[in-house]
């Protein structure tokens, strides 16, 4: 398994976040942001109402796997 250097919170200060199209209008809102860091692409998920609380950070492959699992339970 190859070591992938994860970005820091400071690295994500310049990431472009957007509200998820699956977020509700009044609650349960999350934002998703992308960042290229040291030759790797990362995806971060953060709570729109609590950005200060941090974020979950995934490699692009990890995020794709997470989406597959979530979609399989969304039926």
C-alpha positions, -999 to +999 in steps of 0.1 A: +000+000+000+014+034-010+016+062+015-005+092+004+004+125+022-029+139+035-034+177+032-037+198+063-066+220+073-046+250+060-044+233+026-082+232+024-085+269+031-082+275-006-103+245-017-136+252-037-165+238-016-200+234-030-232+224-013-242+188-020-272+185-043-285+158-019-285+182+010-318+194+025-331+229+023-331+236+060-311+208+077-286+181+070-265+202+047-230+192+037-204+207+014-179+189-007-146+203-017-118+191-039-081+197-036-050+186-055-021+180-030+014+167-038+001+149-070-030+134-054-066+145-055-086+147-022-122+152-014-134+167+018-169+167+033-179+193+059-211+204+077-224+236+062-235+249+097-204+238+115-174+244+092-153+251+123-158+215+135-135+201+108-140+179+078-137+143+067-109+139+041-108+111+015-086+102-014-106+103-046-107+065-047-119+063-011-146+088-018-158+069-049-160+038-027-180+057-001-204+070-027-211+034-039-218+022-004-241+051+003-260+047-029-265+010-022-283+020+010-303+048-006-330+025-020 
